[in-house]
């Protein structure tokens, strides 16, 4: 598998994580900005509406720079593991 394929697979896995692990009390969103070469992942602790009542403590943003594919693939894997562990703690 090429580096670009690994990167695309990582982005697909984050997207899947958003769909599978998001709940009313724990929401995960992802924004991909190809023109800016970045991927932003947002974790809303307590759900989207609840998190915006205190964004500094309840919203986590993970920004991944996609300019360097090898580093981005590593960062995506780290983010995936981190968010998956957060989701498991909330169960």
MARBA-3410 file (N, C-alpha, C, O; in Angstrom, 1 decimal):
91
0.8,-1.2,0.0,0.0,0.0,0.0,0.9,1.2,0.0,1.9,1.3,0.7 ~ 0.6,2.2,-0.8,1.4,3.4,-0.9,1.0,4.4,0.3,0.0,4.2,1.0 ~ 1.9,5.3,0.4,1.7,6.3,1.5,0.4,7.1,1.3,-0.3,7.3,2.3 ~ 0.1,7.4,0.1,-1.2,8.2,-0.2,-2.4,7.3,0.2,-3.4,7.8,0.7 ~ -2.3,6.0,-0.1,-3.4,5.1,0.2,-3.6,4.9,1.7,-4.7,4.9,2.2
-2.4,4.9,2.4,-2.5,4.9,3.9,-3.2,6.1,4.4,-4.0,6.0,5.4 ~ -2.9,7.2,3.9,-3.4,8.5,4.3,-5.0,8.5,4.1,-5.7,8.9,4.9 ~ -5.4,8.1,2.9,-6.8,8.0,2.5,-7.5,7.0,3.4,-8.7,7.2,3.8 ~ -6.9,5.9,3.7,-7.5,4.9,4.6,-7.6,5.5,6.0,-8.7,5.2,6.7 ~ -6.7,6.2,6.5,-6.7,6.9,7.8,-7.9,7.8,7.9,-8.6,7.9,8.8
-8.1,8.6,6.8,-9.2,9.6,6.8,-10.5,8.9,6.8,-11.5,9.3,7.4 ~ -10.6,7.8,6.0,-11.8,7.0,6.0,-12.1,6.4,7.3,-13.2,6.3,7.8 ~ -11.1,5.9,8.0,-11.2,5.4,9.4,-11.7,6.4,10.4,-12.6,6.1,11.2 ~ -11.2,7.6,10.3,-11.7,8.7,11.1,-13.2,9.0,10.8,-14.0,9.2,11.7 ~ -13.5,9.0,9.5,-14.9,9.2,9.1,-15.8,8.1,9.7,-16.9,8.4,10.2
-15.4,6.9,9.6,-16.1,5.7,10.2,-16.3,5.9,11.7,-17.3,5.6,12.3 ~ -15.2,6.3,12.4,-15.2,6.5,13.8,-16.3,7.6,14.2,-17.0,7.4,15.2 ~ -16.4,8.6,13.4,-17.4,9.7,13.6,-18.8,9.0,13.5,-19.7,9.4,14.4 ~ -19.0,8.2,12.6,-20.4,7.6,12.4,-20.7,6.5,13.5,-21.8,6.4,14.0 ~ -19.7,5.7,13.9,-20.0,4.6,14.8,-19.9,5.0,16.3,-20.8,4.6,17.0
-19.0,5.9,16.6,-18.8,6.2,18.1,-19.6,7.5,18.5,-19.7,7.7,19.7 ~ -20.1,8.3,17.6,-20.9,9.4,18.0,-22.2,9.0,18.6,-22.9,8.1,18.2 ~ -22.6,9.7,19.7,-23.8,9.5,20.5,-24.4,10.8,20.9,-23.7,11.8,20.6 ~ -25.5,10.8,21.5,-26.1,12.1,22.0,-25.2,12.8,23.0,-25.1,14.0,23.1 ~ -24.4,12.0,23.8,-23.6,12.6,24.8,-22.1,12.6,24.5,-21.3,13.0,25.3
-21.8,12.2,23.3,-20.4,12.2,22.8,-20.3,12.3,21.3,-20.6,11.2,20.7 ~ -20.1,13.4,20.8,-20.2,13.6,19.3,-18.8,13.9,18.7,-18.0,14.6,19.3 ~ -18.5,13.2,17.6,-17.3,13.4,16.9,-17.6,13.9,15.5,-18.4,13.3,14.8 ~ -17.0,15.0,15.1,-17.1,15.5,13.7,-15.8,15.7,13.1,-14.8,15.8,13.7 ~ -15.8,15.6,11.7,-14.5,15.8,11.0,-14.8,16.8,9.9,-15.8,16.7,9.2
-13.8,17.6,9.6,-13.8,18.5,8.5,-12.5,18.4,7.7,-11.4,18.5,8.3 ~ -12.6,18.1,6.4,-11.5,17.9,5.6,-11.4,19.1,4.7,-12.4,19.4,3.9 ~ -10.2,19.8,4.7,-10.0,21.0,3.8,-8.9,20.7,2.9,-7.7,21.0,3.2 ~ -9.2,20.1,1.7,-8.1,19.8,0.8,-7.3,21.0,0.3,-6.1,20.9,0.0 ~ -8.0,22.1,0.1,-7.3,23.3,-0.4,-6.3,23.9,0.7,-5.3,24.5,0.3
-6.6,23.6,2.0,-5.7,24.1,3.0,-4.8,22.9,3.5,-3.9,23.2,4.3 ~ -4.9,21.7,2.9,-4.2,20.6,3.3,-4.3,20.3,4.8,-3.2,20.1,5.5 ~ -5.5,20.3,5.3,-5.6,20.0,6.8,-6.9,19.2,7.0,-7.9,19.3,6.2 ~ -6.9,18.5,8.1,-8.0,17.7,8.6,-8.3,18.1,10.0,-7.3,18.1,10.8 ~ -9.5,18.5,10.3,-9.8,18.9,11.7,-10.8,18.0,12.2,-11.8,17.6,11.6
-10.6,17.5,13.4,-11.5,16.6,14.1,-11.9,17.3,15.4,-11.1,17.8,16.1 ~ -13.2,17.2,15.6,-13.8,17.9,16.8,-14.5,16.8,17.6,-15.3,16.0,17.1 ~ -14.2,16.9,18.9,-14.9,16.0,19.9,-15.7,16.9,20.8,-15.2,17.7,21.5 ~ -17.0,16.6,20.8,-17.9,17.4,21.7,-18.3,16.5,22.8,-19.1,15.6,22.7 ~ -17.7,16.8,24.0,-18.0,16.0,25.2,-19.3,16.5,25.8,-19.5,17.6,26.1
-20.2,15.5,26.0,-21.5,15.8,26.5,-22.5,16.1,25.3,-23.6,16.4,25.6 ~ -22.0,15.9,24.1,-22.9,16.2,22.9,-22.7,17.6,22.4,-22.1,18.5,23.1 ~ -23.1,17.9,21.2,-22.8,19.2,20.6,-23.4,20.4,21.3,-22.7,21.3,21.6 ~ -24.7,20.3,21.7,-25.3,21.5,22.3,-24.7,21.7,23.7,-24.4,22.8,24.1 ~ -24.6,20.6,24.5,-24.0,20.7,25.8,-22.6,21.3,25.8,-22.2,22.1,26.6
-21.8,20.8,24.8,-20.4,21.3,24.7,-20.3,22.8,24.4,-19.3,23.4,24.9 ~ -21.2,23.3,23.6,-21.1,24.7,23.3,-21.4,25.6,24.5,-21.2,26.9,24.4 ~ -22.0,25.1,25.6,-22.2,25.9,26.8,-20.9,26.2,27.5,-20.8,27.2,28.2 ~ -19.9,25.4,27.3,-18.6,25.6,27.9,-17.5,25.1,26.9,-16.9,24.1,27.2 ~ -17.3,25.8,25.8,-16.5,25.2,24.7,-15.0,25.0,25.1,-14.4,24.1,24.7
-14.5,25.8,26.0,-13.1,25.7,26.4,-12.8,24.4,27.1,-11.7,23.8,26.9 ~ -13.8,23.9,27.8,-13.6,22.6,28.5,-14.2,21.4,27.9,-13.7,20.3,28.1 ~ -15.1,21.6,27.0,-15.9,20.5,26.5,-15.7,20.2,25.0,-16.2,19.2,24.4 ~ -15.0,21.1,24.3,-14.7,20.8,22.8,-13.2,20.7,22.6,-12.4,21.5,23.0 ~ -12.9,19.5,22.0,-11.5,19.3,21.7,-11.3,19.3,20.2,-12.1,18.7,19.5
-10.4,20.1,19.7,-10.1,20.1,18.3,-8.7,19.5,18.0,-7.7,19.9,18.7 ~ -8.7,18.6,17.1,-7.4,18.0,16.7,-7.2,18.4,15.2,-8.0,18.0,14.4 ~ -6.1,19.1,15.0,-5.8,19.6,13.6,-4.6,18.8,13.1,-3.6,18.6,13.8 ~ -4.8,18.2,11.9,-3.8,17.4,11.3,-3.4,18.0,10.0,-4.2,18.2,9.1 ~ -2.1,18.4,9.9,-1.6,19.0,8.7,-1.3,17.8,7.7,-0.6,16.9,8.0
-1.9,17.9,6.5,-1.7,16.9,5.5,-0.6,17.1,4.5,-0.5,16.4,3.5 ~ 0.2,18.2,4.7,1.2,18.5,3.7,2.3,17.4,3.6,2.7,17.0,2.5 ~ 2.7,16.9,4.7,3.6,15.8,4.7,2.9,14.4,5.0,2.5,14.2,6.1 ~ 2.6,13.7,3.9,1.7,12.5,4.1,2.2,11.5,5.1,1.4,10.9,5.8 ~ 3.5,11.2,5.3,4.0,10.2,6.2,3.7,10.7,7.6,3.3,9.9,8.5
3.9,12.0,7.9,3.6,12.5,9.3,2.1,12.5,9.5,1.7,12.2,10.6 ~ 1.4,12.9,8.5,-0.1,13.0,8.6,-0.7,11.6,8.9,-1.6,11.5,9.8 ~ -0.2,10.6,8.3,-0.7,9.2,8.5,-0.5,8.8,10.0,-1.3,8.2,10.6 ~ 0.7,9.2,10.5,1.0,8.9,11.9,0.1,9.6,12.9,-0.5,9.1,13.8 ~ -0.1,10.9,12.6,-1.0,11.8,13.4,-2.5,11.3,13.3,-3.2,11.4,14.3
-2.9,10.8,12.2,-4.3,10.3,12.0,-4.4,9.1,12.9,-5.5,8.9,13.6 ~ -3.5,8.2,12.8,-3.5,7.0,13.7,-3.6,7.3,15.2,-4.3,6.8,15.9 ~ -2.7,8.3,15.6,-2.7,8.7,17.0,-4.1,9.3,17.4,-4.6,9.0,18.4 ~ -4.6,10.2,16.5,-6.0,10.8,16.8,-7.0,9.7,16.9,-7.9,9.7,17.7 ~ -7.0,8.7,15.9,-8.0,7.7,15.9,-7.9,6.9,17.2,-9.0,6.7,17.9
-6.7,6.5,17.7,-6.6,5.8,18.9,-7.0,6.6,20.1,-7.7,6.1,21.0 ~ -6.7,7.8,20.2,-7.1,8.7,21.3,-8.6,8.9,21.4,-9.1,8.7,22.4 ~ -9.2,9.1,20.2,-10.7,9.3,20.2,-11.4,8.0,20.5,-12.4,8.0,21.2 ~ -10.9,6.9,20.0,-11.5,5.6,20.3,-11.5,5.3,21.8,-12.4,4.8,22.4 ~ -10.3,5.6,22.4,-10.2,5.4,23.9,-11.2,6.4,24.6,-11.8,6.0,25.6
-11.3,7.6,24.2,-12.2,8.5,24.8,-13.7,8.0,24.7,-14.4,8.0,25.7 ~ -14.0,7.5,23.6,-15.4,6.9,23.4,-15.6,5.7,24.3,-16.7,5.5,24.8 ~ -14.6,4.9,24.4,-14.7,3.7,25.3,-14.9,4.1,26.8,-15.6,3.5,27.5 ~ -14.2,5.2,27.2,-14.4,5.7,28.6,-15.8,6.2,28.8,-16.3,6.1,29.9 ~ -16.4,6.7,27.8,-17.8,7.3,27.9,-18.9,6.3,27.9,-20.0,6.6,28.3
-18.5,5.0,27.6,-19.6,4.0,27.6,-20.0,3.6,28.9,-20.9,2.7,29.1
END
